[in-house]
Amino acid sequence: MNPVITQLTFHLGEEIGGEGLNSKTYMAHDPQLDATIVVKAMTKFSFNDQLEYFNESKMLYSSRHPNIMVINYACEDDDHVYLSMPYYAKGSLNSLLNRKYLTVREIIKYSLDFLSGLHYIHTKSLIHFDVKPTNIIINDSNRALITDFGLSKYSDDDGFASFDKAYRRHYVPEAFVTTDHTSQYDIYQAGLTLYRMCNGNDDFNTQCMDLSRESISNGTFPARDRFLPHIPNGLRRCIKKALEVNPDKRYQTVIELMNAVSAVNENLDWTYTKNDDVEKWSFDSEKTIDYLTLQFVGDKWVTKGEKYSKKTNKPSNITKYNAKYESKDDAYKQIAKLLKEK
């Protein structure tokens, strides 16, 4: 076949993303399509060989799936390789976590979405090696898509592959002792992503301040016993198993993890918010909205309950929610029991 040399133009705009190791991601305008797109720009010096320039674009194209980001095209100039993808206004899962806390129903929905895409690439003998909220995009249909195959590798006949680089906050325990990895690497990172979806980015960022090789290797990062009260035990168990330090104790396939997550059916619609020093859980039903608040007052942790009637527009006291506790942990334990009763 005869090669055809063409000219392709796009105009780079605002940089988005921010966690790429050797790349930058931009919003851009494509005059050929008259569309806003996303462009990932990778410096050529970051590649070991020019034959690797379009590995990521080939992986994306060959892994087409409803829960994997579509690639429009790939191209190059003297200094960079560019990947063009659709722009979705909802942004990444990471940006969503920076804006709000998710309900359990949202956690399950988005998890099953991106895990479906992850399972598919595993059937193609691909290991992603970079599963994290920044690399999960929410499209215009509110579906979570896994993206960024920049670190992905095809596994050998025995299911092993080695990565070139790693994101420190999602480092996997076994990576300290071996360079040969299986899909268990992705399952651990998926568990860590679910953990962040449950507890929010603020808590995760705080824990990262004490991140070390030791804390990852001994399983104290992230804190497996640290969950917000509305996260049900079933979902906590899923995450703890995915985060087992020993890969043999984790879910052996993404399908197993998906089945466990899909079985969670408690506390689906409690909404959690945190404003300054007040934490609030709310449950919106057909006729009423229940509120439970937690605040440190004096030397006690104080919970209060209120039921708001949509018909009368008047609040009433929920006596069983009103209590005082010596510690936040004690308050959280009781709140978890109260929320489960709803």
Phi and psi restraints in degrees (value plus and minus 20) as a CYANA .aco file:
   2 ASN   PHI    -105.1   -65.1
   2 ASN   PSI     109.3   149.3
   3 PRO   PHI     -90.7   -50.7
   3 PRO   PSI     124.2   164.2
   4 VAL   PHI    -138.1   -98.1
   4 VAL   PSI     100.3   140.3
   5 ILE   PHI    -110.7   -70.7
   5 ILE   PSI     101.8   141.8
   6 THR   PHI    -142.7  -102.7
   6 THR   PSI     148.0   188.0
   7 GLN   PHI    -127.9   -87.9
   7 GLN   PSI     109.2   149.2
   8 LEU   PHI    -145.9  -105.9
   8 LEU   PSI     110.8   150.8
   9 THR   PHI    -143.2  -103.2
   9 THR   PSI     117.0   157.0
  10 PHE   PHI    -166.4  -126.4
  10 PHE   PSI     134.7   174.7
  11 HIS   PHI    -131.4   -91.4
  11 HIS   PSI      94.1   134.1
  12 LEU   PHI     -92.0   -52.0
  12 LEU   PSI     119.6   159.6
  13 GLY   PHI    -138.9   -98.9
  13 GLY   PSI    -152.2  -112.2
  14 GLU   PHI     -86.8   -46.8
  14 GLU   PSI     117.5   157.5
  15 GLU   PHI     -96.7   -56.7
  15 GLU   PSI     115.2   155.2
  16 ILE   PHI    -147.6  -107.6
  16 ILE   PSI     151.2   191.2
  17 GLY   PHI      71.1   111.1
  17 GLY   PSI    -132.2   -92.2
  18 GLY   PHI      90.9   130.9
  18 GLY   PSI     -21.4    18.6
  19 GLU   PHI    -136.5   -96.5
  19 GLU   PSI      -8.7    31.3
  20 GLY   PHI     -90.5   -50.5
  20 GLY   PSI     118.5   158.5
  21 LEU   PHI     -98.4   -58.4
  21 LEU   PSI     -61.0   -21.0
  22 ASN   PHI    -157.2  -117.2
  22 ASN   PSI      14.8    54.8
  23 SER   PHI    -169.9  -129.9
  23 SER   PSI     143.1   183.1
  24 LYS   PHI    -152.5  -112.5
  24 LYS   PSI     127.7   167.7
  25 THR   PHI    -139.7   -99.7
  25 THR   PSI     114.1   154.1
  26 TYR   PHI    -149.1  -109.1
  26 TYR   PSI     131.0   171.0
  27 MET   PHI     -97.0   -57.0
  27 MET   PSI     125.1   165.1
  28 ALA   PHI    -169.4  -129.4
  28 ALA   PSI     143.8   183.8
  29 HIS   PHI    -133.9   -93.9
  29 HIS   PSI     108.8   148.8
  30 ASP   PHI    -123.3   -83.3
  30 ASP   PSI      88.0   128.0
  31 PRO   PHI     -90.1   -50.1
  31 PRO   PSI     -44.2    -4.2
  32 GLN   PHI     -87.2   -47.2
  32 GLN   PSI     -55.2   -15.2
  33 LEU   PHI    -120.2   -80.2
  33 LEU   PSI     -32.1     7.9
  34 ASP   PHI      30.9    70.9
  34 ASP   PSI      33.7    73.7
  35 ALA   PHI    -162.7  -122.7
  35 ALA   PSI     131.2   171.2
  36 THR   PHI    -100.8   -60.8
  36 THR   PSI     109.1   149.1
  37 ILE   PHI    -149.7  -109.7
  37 ILE   PSI     155.3   195.3
  38 VAL   PHI    -132.1   -92.1
  38 VAL   PSI     113.2   153.2
  39 VAL   PHI    -141.1  -101.1
  39 VAL   PSI     105.9   145.9
  40 LYS   PHI    -119.2   -79.2
  40 LYS   PSI     102.1   142.1
  41 ALA   PHI    -128.7   -88.7
  41 ALA   PSI     104.3   144.3
  42 MET   PHI    -139.4   -99.4
  42 MET   PSI     110.4   150.4
  43 THR   PHI     -90.1   -50.1
  43 THR   PSI     119.1   159.1
  44 LYS   PHI     -87.4   -47.4
  44 LYS   PSI     -48.3    -8.3
  45 PHE   PHI     -88.6   -48.6
  45 PHE   PSI     -33.3     6.7
  46 SER   PHI     -98.5   -58.5
  46 SER   PSI     -29.5    10.5
  47 PHE   PHI    -115.7   -75.7
  47 PHE   PSI     126.6   166.6
  48 ASN   PHI     -96.9   -56.9
  48 ASN   PSI     -47.8    -7.8
  49 ASP   PHI    -170.4  -130.4
  49 ASP   PSI     124.9   164.9
  50 GLN   PHI     -86.2   -46.2
  50 GLN   PSI     -37.8     2.2
  51 LEU   PHI     -88.8   -48.8
  51 LEU   PSI     -35.3     4.7
  52 GLU   PHI    -108.6   -68.6
  52 GLU   PSI     -26.7    13.3
  53 TYR   PHI     -71.3   -31.3
  53 TYR   PSI     -62.4   -22.4
  54 PHE   PHI    -132.1   -92.1
  54 PHE   PSI       1.4    41.4
  55 ASN   PHI     -80.1   -40.1
  55 ASN   PSI     -65.0   -25.0
  56 GLU   PHI     -84.4   -44.4
  56 GLU   PSI     -63.4   -23.4
  57 SER   PHI     -83.4   -43.4
  57 SER   PSI     -56.9   -16.9
  58 LYS   PHI     -86.5   -46.5
  58 LYS   PSI     -61.0   -21.0
  59 MET   PHI     -82.9   -42.9
  59 MET   PSI     -65.7   -25.7
  60 LEU   PHI     -81.4   -41.4
  60 LEU   PSI     -63.3   -23.3
  61 TYR   PHI     -87.7   -47.7
  61 TYR   PSI     -58.1   -18.1
  62 SER   PHI    -100.0   -60.0
  62 SER   PSI     -28.9    11.1
  63 SER   PHI    -131.3   -91.3
  63 SER   PSI      13.2    53.2
  64 ARG   PHI     -80.5   -40.5
  64 ARG   PSI     109.2   149.2
  65 HIS   PHI    -184.0  -144.0
  65 HIS   PSI     130.8   170.8
  66 PRO   PHI     -78.1   -38.1
  66 PRO   PSI     -41.0    -1.0
  67 ASN   PHI    -134.4   -94.4
  67 ASN   PSI       5.4    45.4
  68 ILE   PHI    -147.2  -107.2
  68 ILE   PSI     116.5   156.5
  69 MET   PHI     -77.8   -37.8
  69 MET   PSI     116.9   156.9
  70 VAL   PHI    -100.0   -60.0
  70 VAL   PSI     124.0   164.0
  71 ILE   PHI    -127.1   -87.1
  71 ILE   PSI     111.3   151.3
  72 ASN   PHI     -98.5   -58.5
  72 ASN   PSI     -72.1   -32.1
  73 TYR   PHI    -188.4  -148.4
  73 TYR   PSI     149.3   189.3
  74 ALA   PHI    -151.9  -111.9
  74 ALA   PSI     127.4   167.4
  75 CYS   PHI    -175.9  -135.9
  75 CYS   PSI     158.5   198.5
  76 GLU   PHI    -166.6  -126.6
  76 GLU   PSI     138.3   178.3
  77 ASP   PHI    -147.6  -107.6
  77 ASP   PSI    -181.2  -141.2
  78 ASP   PHI     -84.9   -44.9
  78 ASP   PSI     -51.4   -11.4
  79 ASP   PHI    -133.6   -93.6
  79 ASP   PSI     -39.3     0.7
  80 HIS   PHI    -154.2  -114.2
  80 HIS   PSI     137.2   177.2
  81 VAL   PHI    -130.0   -90.0
  81 VAL   PSI     116.4   156.4
  82 TYR   PHI    -140.9  -100.9
  82 TYR   PSI     117.6   157.6
  83 LEU   PHI    -136.8   -96.8
  83 LEU   PSI     110.8   150.8
  84 SER   PHI    -126.1   -86.1
  84 SER   PSI     109.5   149.5
  85 MET   PHI    -156.1  -116.1
  85 MET   PSI     142.6   182.6
  86 PRO   PHI     -83.6   -43.6
  86 PRO   PSI     130.4   170.4
  87 TYR   PHI    -117.5   -77.5
  87 TYR   PSI     110.2   150.2
  88 TYR   PHI    -141.0  -101.0
  88 TYR   PSI     103.8   143.8
  89 ALA   PHI     -83.3   -43.3
  89 ALA   PSI     -46.7    -6.7
  90 LYS   PHI     -89.0   -49.0
  90 LYS   PSI     -40.4    -0.4
  91 GLY   PHI      57.8    97.8
  91 GLY   PSI    -177.3  -137.3
  92 SER   PHI    -109.9   -69.9
  92 SER   PSI     144.3   184.3
  93 LEU   PHI     -80.3   -40.3
  93 LEU   PSI     -54.4   -14.4
  94 ASN   PHI     -82.8   -42.8
  94 ASN   PSI     -63.8   -23.8
  95 SER   PHI     -86.8   -46.8
  95 SER   PSI     -52.8   -12.8
  96 LEU   PHI     -85.0   -45.0
  96 LEU   PSI     -62.9   -22.9
  97 LEU   PHI     -86.5   -46.5
  97 LEU   PSI     -47.2    -7.2
  98 ASN   PHI     -93.7   -53.7
  98 ASN   PSI     -41.0    -1.0
  99 ARG   PHI    -113.8   -73.8
  99 ARG   PSI     -51.9   -11.9
 100 LYS   PHI    -178.1  -138.1
 100 LYS   PSI     146.5   186.5
 101 TYR   PHI    -112.8   -72.8
 101 TYR   PSI     123.1   163.1
 102 LEU   PHI    -108.6   -68.6
 102 LEU   PSI     127.9   167.9
 103 THR   PHI     -95.1   -55.1
 103 THR   PSI     143.1   183.1
 104 VAL   PHI     -81.4   -41.4
 104 VAL   PSI     -57.3   -17.3
 105 ARG   PHI     -81.5   -41.5
 105 ARG   PSI     -61.3   -21.3
 106 GLU   PHI     -87.3   -47.3
 106 GLU   PSI     -60.3   -20.3
 107 ILE   PHI     -79.7   -39.7
 107 ILE   PSI     -66.3   -26.3
 108 ILE   PHI     -84.0   -44.0
 108 ILE   PSI     -66.0   -26.0
 109 LYS   PHI     -80.5   -40.5
 109 LYS   PSI     -73.1   -33.1
 110 TYR   PHI     -87.0   -47.0
 110 TYR   PSI     -54.4   -14.4
 111 SER   PHI     -83.6   -43.6
 111 SER   PSI     -69.1   -29.1
 112 LEU   PHI     -82.7   -42.7
 112 LEU   PSI     -53.2   -13.2
 113 ASP   PHI     -81.1   -41.1
 113 ASP   PSI     -80.9   -40.9
 114 PHE   PHI     -91.3   -51.3
 114 PHE   PSI     -49.3    -9.3
 115 LEU   PHI     -86.4   -46.4
 115 LEU   PSI     -52.1   -12.1
 116 SER   PHI     -82.3   -42.3
 116 SER   PSI     -63.7   -23.7
 117 GLY   PHI     -84.7   -44.7
 117 GLY   PSI     -60.2   -20.2
 118 LEU   PHI     -84.6   -44.6
 118 LEU   PSI     -62.5   -22.5
 119 HIS   PHI     -78.5   -38.5
 119 HIS   PSI     -61.2   -21.2
 120 TYR   PHI     -83.3   -43.3
 120 TYR   PSI     -63.7   -23.7
 121 ILE   PHI     -88.6   -48.6
 121 ILE   PSI     -47.4    -7.4
 122 HIS   PHI     -86.7   -46.7
 122 HIS   PSI     -54.1   -14.1
 123 THR   PHI     -88.6   -48.6
 123 THR   PSI     -37.8     2.2
 124 LYS   PHI    -114.4   -74.4
 124 LYS   PSI      -7.6    32.4
 125 SER   PHI      44.2    84.2
 125 SER   PSI      10.4    50.4
 126 LEU   PHI    -125.6   -85.6
 126 LEU   PSI     119.0   159.0
 127 ILE   PHI    -131.5   -91.5
 127 ILE   PSI     107.5   147.5
 128 HIS   PHI     -92.2   -52.2
 128 HIS   PSI     -66.7   -26.7
 129 PHE   PHI      50.3    90.3
 129 PHE   PSI     -13.3    26.7
 130 ASP   PHI    -173.0  -133.0
 130 ASP   PSI      27.0    67.0
 131 VAL   PHI     -99.7   -59.7
 131 VAL   PSI      98.0   138.0
 132 LYS   PHI    -183.3  -143.3
 132 LYS   PSI     142.2   182.2
 133 PRO   PHI     -77.2   -37.2
 133 PRO   PSI     -52.0   -12.0
 134 THR   PHI     -84.5   -44.5
 134 THR   PSI     -48.4    -8.4
 135 ASN   PHI    -117.6   -77.6
 135 ASN   PSI       0.1    40.1
 136 ILE   PHI    -143.3  -103.3
 136 ILE   PSI      99.2   139.2
 137 ILE   PHI    -127.4   -87.4
 137 ILE   PSI     119.7   159.7
 138 ILE   PHI    -116.8   -76.8
 138 ILE   PSI      97.0   137.0
 139 ASN   PHI    -104.8   -64.8
 139 ASN   PSI    -196.7  -156.7
 140 ASP   PHI     -88.0   -48.0
 140 ASP   PSI     -36.2     3.8
 141 SER   PHI    -115.8   -75.8
 141 SER   PSI      -8.4    31.6
 142 ASN   PHI      44.6    84.6
 142 ASN   PSI      11.8    51.8
 143 ARG   PHI    -124.9   -84.9
 143 ARG   PSI     116.9   156.9
 144 ALA   PHI    -104.6   -64.6
 144 ALA   PSI     108.3   148.3
 145 LEU   PHI    -138.3   -98.3
 145 LEU   PSI     116.7   156.7
 146 ILE   PHI    -108.0   -68.0
 146 ILE   PSI     120.2   160.2
 147 THR   PHI    -161.7  -121.7
 147 THR   PSI    -195.4  -155.4
 148 ASP   PHI      41.3    81.3
 148 ASP   PSI      67.7   107.7
 149 PHE   PHI    -118.7   -78.7
 149 PHE   PSI       2.6    42.6
 150 GLY   PHI     -82.3   -42.3
 150 GLY   PSI     -48.3    -8.3
 151 LEU   PHI    -124.1   -84.1
 151 LEU   PSI     -19.9    20.1
 152 SER   PHI     -88.3   -48.3
 152 SER   PSI     129.1   169.1
 153 LYS   PHI    -158.8  -118.8
 153 LYS   PSI     126.8   166.8
 154 TYR   PHI     -98.9   -58.9
 154 TYR   PSI     115.8   155.8
 155 SER   PHI    -102.5   -62.5
 155 SER   PSI     139.1   179.1
 156 ASP   PHI    -101.8   -61.8
 156 ASP   PSI    -192.6  -152.6
 157 ASP   PHI     -83.7   -43.7
 157 ASP   PSI     -41.4    -1.4
 158 ASP   PHI    -115.7   -75.7
 158 ASP   PSI     -16.2    23.8
 159 GLY   PHI      66.9   106.9
 159 GLY   PSI      -5.3    34.7
 160 PHE   PHI    -127.9   -87.9
 160 PHE   PSI     129.5   169.5
 161 ALA   PHI    -173.0  -133.0
 161 ALA   PSI     139.9   179.9
 162 SER   PHI    -138.4   -98.4
 162 SER   PSI     123.6   163.6
 163 PHE   PHI    -118.5   -78.5
 163 PHE   PSI     138.1   178.1
 164 ASP   PHI    -112.1   -72.1
 164 ASP   PSI     -59.8   -19.8
 165 LYS   PHI    -158.4  -118.4
 165 LYS   PSI     145.9   185.9
 166 ALA   PHI    -167.9  -127.9
 166 ALA   PSI     127.5   167.5
 167 TYR   PHI    -103.0   -63.0
 167 TYR   PSI      97.9   137.9
 168 ARG   PHI     -76.6   -36.6
 168 ARG   PSI     -61.0   -21.0
 169 ARG   PHI     -92.3   -52.3
 169 ARG   PSI     -35.8     4.2
 170 HIS   PHI    -137.4   -97.4
 170 HIS   PSI      11.4    51.4
 171 TYR   PHI     -90.0   -50.0
 171 TYR   PSI     122.8   162.8
 172 VAL   PHI    -121.0   -81.0
 172 VAL   PSI     117.5   157.5
 173 PRO   PHI     -72.0   -32.0
 173 PRO   PSI     -64.7   -24.7
 174 GLU   PHI     -88.8   -48.8
 174 GLU   PSI     -34.7     5.3
 175 ALA   PHI     -87.6   -47.6
 175 ALA   PSI     -35.9     4.1
 176 PHE   PHI     -98.1   -58.1
 176 PHE   PSI     -36.4     3.6
 177 VAL   PHI    -142.1  -102.1
 177 VAL   PSI     -29.6    10.4
 178 THR   PHI    -170.8  -130.8
 178 THR   PSI     134.8   174.8
 179 THR   PHI    -123.3   -83.3
 179 THR   PSI     -25.3    14.7
 180 ASP   PHI    -119.8   -79.8
 180 ASP   PSI     102.3   142.3
 181 HIS   PHI    -151.0  -111.0
 181 HIS   PSI     134.8   174.8
 182 THR   PHI    -134.8   -94.8
 182 THR   PSI    -191.1  -151.1
 183 SER   PHI     -83.7   -43.7
 183 SER   PSI     -31.0     9.0
 184 GLN   PHI     -80.5   -40.5
 184 GLN   PSI     -47.1    -7.1
 185 TYR   PHI     -79.0   -39.0
 185 TYR   PSI     -68.0   -28.0
 186 ASP   PHI     -87.0   -47.0
 186 ASP   PSI     -55.1   -15.1
 187 ILE   PHI     -86.4   -46.4
 187 ILE   PSI     -59.8   -19.8
 188 TYR   PHI     -81.8   -41.8
 188 TYR   PSI     -66.8   -26.8
 189 GLN   PHI     -85.2   -45.2
 189 GLN   PSI     -53.5   -13.5
 190 ALA   PHI     -84.7   -44.7
 190 ALA   PSI     -61.3   -21.3
 191 GLY   PHI     -81.9   -41.9
 191 GLY   PSI     -59.1   -19.1
 192 LEU   PHI     -88.1   -48.1
 192 LEU   PSI     -55.3   -15.3
 193 THR   PHI     -85.2   -45.2
 193 THR   PSI     -63.0   -23.0
 194 LEU   PHI     -82.6   -42.6
 194 LEU   PSI     -58.5   -18.5
 195 TYR   PHI     -78.9   -38.9
 195 TYR   PSI     -65.0   -25.0
 196 ARG   PHI     -86.3   -46.3
 196 ARG   PSI     -55.0   -15.0
 197 MET   PHI     -85.2   -45.2
 197 MET   PSI     -52.7   -12.7
 198 CYS   PHI     -97.2   -57.2
 198 CYS   PSI     -59.7   -19.7
 199 ASN   PHI    -128.0   -88.0
 199 ASN   PSI     -30.4     9.6
 200 GLY   PHI      68.4   108.4
 200 GLY   PSI     141.7   181.7
 201 ASN   PHI     -94.4   -54.4
 201 ASN   PSI     -51.0   -11.0
 202 ASP   PHI     -80.4   -40.4
 202 ASP   PSI     -66.6   -26.6
 203 ASP   PHI     -84.2   -44.2
 203 ASP   PSI     -62.4   -22.4
 204 PHE   PHI     -83.7   -43.7
 204 PHE   PSI     -63.8   -23.8
 205 ASN   PHI     -82.9   -42.9
 205 ASN   PSI     -56.7   -16.7
 206 THR   PHI     -84.3   -44.3
 206 THR   PSI     -64.0   -24.0
 207 GLN   PHI     -84.3   -44.3
 207 GLN   PSI     -52.2   -12.2
 208 CYS   PHI     -86.5   -46.5
 208 CYS   PSI     -37.3     2.7
 209 MET   PHI     -84.1   -44.1
 209 MET   PSI     -46.4    -6.4
 210 ASP   PHI    -128.9   -88.9
 210 ASP   PSI       0.1    40.1
 211 LEU   PHI     -86.8   -46.8
 211 LEU   PSI     114.1   154.1
 212 SER   PHI    -172.8  -132.8
 212 SER   PSI     146.7   186.7
 213 ARG   PHI     -78.2   -38.2
 213 ARG   PSI     -61.6   -21.6
 214 GLU   PHI     -83.8   -43.8
 214 GLU   PSI     -64.8   -24.8
 215 SER   PHI     -87.2   -47.2
 215 SER   PSI     -52.0   -12.0
 216 ILE   PHI     -92.6   -52.6
 216 ILE   PSI     -64.4   -24.4
 217 SER   PHI     -88.8   -48.8
 217 SER   PSI     -54.6   -14.6
 218 ASN   PHI    -114.0   -74.0
 218 ASN   PSI     -18.9    21.1
 219 GLY   PHI      61.4   101.4
 219 GLY   PSI      -4.0    36.0
 220 THR   PHI    -110.0   -70.0
 220 THR   PSI     -32.1     7.9
 221 PHE   PHI    -137.7   -97.7
 221 PHE   PSI     106.2   146.2
 222 PRO   PHI     -96.3   -56.3
 222 PRO   PSI     146.6   186.6
 223 ALA   PHI     -87.5   -47.5
 223 ALA   PSI      88.7   128.7
 224 ARG   PHI     -88.6   -48.6
 224 ARG   PSI     -37.4     2.6
 225 ASP   PHI    -119.7   -79.7
 225 ASP   PSI      -6.9    33.1
 226 ARG   PHI    -131.6   -91.6
 226 ARG   PSI      76.6   116.6
 227 PHE   PHI    -154.9  -114.9
 227 PHE   PSI     129.6   169.6
 228 LEU   PHI     -85.3   -45.3
 228 LEU   PSI     128.8   168.8
 229 PRO   PHI     -80.1   -40.1
 229 PRO   PSI     -47.4    -7.4
 230 HIS   PHI    -101.1   -61.1
 230 HIS   PSI     -25.1    14.9
 231 ILE   PHI     -99.2   -59.2
 231 ILE   PSI      96.3   136.3
 232 PRO   PHI     -90.9   -50.9
 232 PRO   PSI     137.3   177.3
 233 ASN   PHI     -78.7   -38.7
 233 ASN   PSI     -55.1   -15.1
 234 GLY   PHI     -80.9   -40.9
 234 GLY   PSI     -61.2   -21.2
 235 LEU   PHI     -92.6   -52.6
 235 LEU   PSI     -56.4   -16.4
 236 ARG   PHI     -81.1   -41.1
 236 ARG   PSI     -62.4   -22.4
 237 ARG   PHI     -83.2   -43.2
 237 ARG   PSI     -59.7   -19.7
 238 CYS   PHI     -77.3   -37.3
 238 CYS   PSI     -67.5   -27.5
 239 ILE   PHI     -88.9   -48.9
 239 ILE   PSI     -62.5   -22.5
 240 LYS   PHI     -82.1   -42.1
 240 LYS   PSI     -58.3   -18.3
 241 LYS   PHI     -89.7   -49.7
 241 LYS   PSI     -60.0   -20.0
 242 ALA   PHI     -84.2   -44.2
 242 ALA   PSI     -46.9    -6.9
 243 LEU   PHI    -117.4   -77.4
 243 LEU   PSI      -6.0    34.0
 244 GLU   PHI     -76.4   -36.4
 244 GLU   PSI     115.8   155.8
 245 VAL   PHI     -83.7   -43.7
 245 VAL   PSI     -59.4   -19.4
 246 ASN   PHI    -102.5   -62.5
 246 ASN   PSI      96.0   136.0
 247 PRO   PHI     -76.9   -36.9
 247 PRO   PSI     -49.3    -9.3
 248 ASP   PHI     -88.3   -48.3
 248 ASP   PSI     -39.3     0.7
 249 LYS   PHI    -113.7   -73.7
 249 LYS   PSI     -26.1    13.9
 250 ARG   PHI     -99.3   -59.3
 250 ARG   PSI     153.4   193.4
 251 TYR   PHI     -78.8   -38.8
 251 TYR   PSI     116.8   156.8
 252 GLN   PHI    -104.5   -64.5
 252 GLN   PSI     -37.0     3.0
 253 THR   PHI    -160.3  -120.3
 253 THR   PSI     139.3   179.3
 254 VAL   PHI     -85.5   -45.5
 254 VAL   PSI     -53.2   -13.2
 255 ILE   PHI     -79.3   -39.3
 255 ILE   PSI     -60.9   -20.9
 256 GLU   PHI     -81.0   -41.0
 256 GLU   PSI     -62.9   -22.9
 257 LEU   PHI     -84.5   -44.5
 257 LEU   PSI     -62.7   -22.7
 258 MET   PHI     -81.0   -41.0
 258 MET   PSI     -62.7   -22.7
 259 ASN   PHI     -82.8   -42.8
 259 ASN   PSI     -59.8   -19.8
 260 ALA   PHI     -87.5   -47.5
 260 ALA   PSI     -62.9   -22.9
 261 VAL   PHI     -85.2   -45.2
 261 VAL   PSI     -61.8   -21.8
 262 SER   PHI     -87.8   -47.8
 262 SER   PSI     -37.8     2.2
 263 ALA   PHI    -101.6   -61.6
 263 ALA   PSI     -30.2     9.8
 264 VAL   PHI     -92.2   -52.2
 264 VAL   PSI     106.4   146.4
 265 ASN   PHI    -161.3  -121.3
 265 ASN   PSI       5.2    45.2
 266 GLU   PHI    -134.7   -94.7
 266 GLU   PSI     130.8   170.8
 267 ASN   PHI      34.7    74.7
 267 ASN   PSI      13.4    53.4
 268 LEU   PHI     -82.6   -42.6
 268 LEU   PSI     -53.8   -13.8
 269 ASP   PHI    -141.1  -101.1
 269 ASP   PSI      -4.1    35.9
 270 TRP   PHI     -91.2   -51.2
 270 TRP   PSI     111.0   151.0
 271 THR   PHI    -123.3   -83.3
 271 THR   PSI     111.9   151.9
 272 TYR   PHI    -133.3   -93.3
 272 TYR   PSI     113.7   153.7
 273 THR   PHI    -155.1  -115.1
 273 THR   PSI     136.8   176.8
 274 LYS   PHI    -159.4  -119.4
 274 LYS   PSI      98.1   138.1
 275 ASN   PHI    -145.4  -105.4
 275 ASN   PSI      93.2   133.2
 276 ASP   PHI      34.9    74.9
 276 ASP   PSI    -134.1   -94.1
 277 ASP   PHI    -124.7   -84.7
 277 ASP   PSI      -6.3    33.7
 278 VAL   PHI    -134.6   -94.6
 278 VAL   PSI     104.1   144.1
 279 GLU   PHI    -123.9   -83.9
 279 GLU   PSI     118.8   158.8
 280 LYS   PHI    -157.2  -117.2
 280 LYS   PSI     116.2   156.2
 281 TRP   PHI    -135.1   -95.1
 281 TRP   PSI     115.7   155.7
 282 SER   PHI    -153.7  -113.7
 282 SER   PSI     126.4   166.4
 283 PHE   PHI    -150.6  -110.6
 283 PHE   PSI      96.1   136.1
 284 ASP   PHI    -119.7   -79.7
 284 ASP   PSI      91.1   131.1
 285 SER   PHI    -129.8   -89.8
 285 SER   PSI    -195.4  -155.4
 286 GLU   PHI     -82.4   -42.4
 286 GLU   PSI     -60.0   -20.0
 287 LYS   PHI    -130.0   -90.0
 287 LYS   PSI     -41.1    -1.1
 288 THR   PHI    -159.4  -119.4
 288 THR   PSI     146.0   186.0
 289 ILE   PHI    -146.9  -106.9
 289 ILE   PSI     102.0   142.0
 290 ASP   PHI    -114.0   -74.0
 290 ASP   PSI     118.3   158.3
 291 TYR   PHI    -143.9  -103.9
 291 TYR   PSI     119.5   159.5
 292 LEU   PHI    -151.6  -111.6
 292 LEU   PSI     103.8   143.8
 293 THR   PHI    -136.6   -96.6
 293 THR   PSI     131.2   171.2
 294 LEU   PHI    -150.8  -110.8
 294 LEU   PSI     111.3   151.3
 295 GLN   PHI    -171.6  -131.6
 295 GLN   PSI     125.0   165.0
 296 PHE   PHI    -105.5   -65.5
 296 PHE   PSI      96.4   136.4
 297 VAL   PHI    -146.2  -106.2
 297 VAL   PSI     100.8   140.8
 298 GLY   PHI      46.8    86.8
 298 GLY   PSI    -132.4   -92.4
 299 ASP   PHI    -141.5  -101.5
 299 ASP   PSI      -0.6    39.4
 300 LYS   PHI    -147.9  -107.9
 300 LYS   PSI     134.7   174.7
 301 TRP   PHI    -113.4   -73.4
 301 TRP   PSI      99.9   139.9
 302 VAL   PHI    -134.4   -94.4
 302 VAL   PSI     109.2   149.2
 303 THR   PHI    -129.7   -89.7
 303 THR   PSI     124.3   164.3
 304 LYS   PHI    -156.5  -116.5
 304 LYS   PSI     128.3   168.3
 305 GLY   PHI    -144.2  -104.2
 305 GLY   PSI     125.9   165.9
 306 GLU   PHI    -168.7  -128.7
 306 GLU   PSI     118.7   158.7
 307 LYS   PHI    -134.2   -94.2
 307 LYS   PSI     105.0   145.0
 308 TYR   PHI    -125.6   -85.6
 308 TYR   PSI     103.4   143.4
 309 SER   PHI    -106.4   -66.4
 309 SER   PSI     105.4   145.4
 310 LYS   PHI     -92.6   -52.6
 310 LYS   PSI     -44.1    -4.1
 311 LYS   PHI     -97.7   -57.7
 311 LYS   PSI     -66.2   -26.2
 312 THR   PHI    -117.7   -77.7
 312 THR   PSI     -31.9     8.1
 313 ASN   PHI      40.3    80.3
 313 ASN   PSI       9.6    49.6
 314 LYS   PHI    -142.7  -102.7
 314 LYS   PSI     124.1   164.1
 315 PRO   PHI    -110.9   -70.9
 315 PRO   PSI     137.1   177.1
 316 SER   PHI    -159.6  -119.6
 316 SER   PSI     137.2   177.2
 317 ASN   PHI     -97.9   -57.9
 317 ASN   PSI     118.9   158.9
 318 ILE   PHI    -125.8   -85.8
 318 ILE   PSI      76.4   116.4
 319 THR   PHI     -79.0   -39.0
 319 THR   PSI     -60.4   -20.4
 320 LYS   PHI     -87.9   -47.9
 320 LYS   PSI     -35.1     4.9
 321 TYR   PHI    -105.3   -65.3
 321 TYR   PSI     -32.9     7.1
 322 ASN   PHI    -107.7   -67.7
 322 ASN   PSI      98.6   138.6
 323 ALA   PHI    -184.1  -144.1
 323 ALA   PSI     147.8   187.8
 324 LYS   PHI    -146.6  -106.6
 324 LYS   PSI     124.0   164.0
 325 TYR   PHI    -154.3  -114.3
 325 TYR   PSI     131.1   171.1
 326 GLU   PHI     -94.5   -54.5
 326 GLU   PSI     -51.2   -11.2
 327 SER   PHI    -157.1  -117.1
 327 SER   PSI     140.6   180.6
 328 LYS   PHI     -87.0   -47.0
 328 LYS   PSI     -56.8   -16.8
 329 ASP   PHI     -79.6   -39.6
 329 ASP   PSI     -63.9   -23.9
 330 ASP   PHI     -82.2   -42.2
 330 ASP   PSI     -61.5   -21.5
 331 ALA   PHI     -83.8   -43.8
 331 ALA   PSI     -64.7   -24.7
 332 TYR   PHI     -80.5   -40.5
 332 TYR   PSI     -61.0   -21.0
 333 LYS   PHI     -82.7   -42.7
 333 LYS   PSI     -62.9   -22.9
 334 GLN   PHI     -91.3   -51.3
 334 GLN   PSI     -58.9   -18.9
 335 ILE   PHI     -80.6   -40.6
 335 ILE   PSI     -61.1   -21.1
 336 ALA   PHI     -78.1   -38.1
 336 ALA   PSI     -61.0   -21.0
 337 LYS   PHI     -87.3   -47.3
 337 LYS   PSI     -61.0   -21.0
 338 LEU   PHI     -86.9   -46.9
 338 LEU   PSI     -61.5   -21.5
 339 LEU   PHI     -86.7   -46.7
 339 LEU   PSI     -54.5   -14.5
 340 LYS   PHI     -86.7   -46.7
 340 LYS   PSI     -47.6    -7.6
 341 GLU   PHI     -91.9   -51.9
 341 GLU   PSI     -38.9     1.1
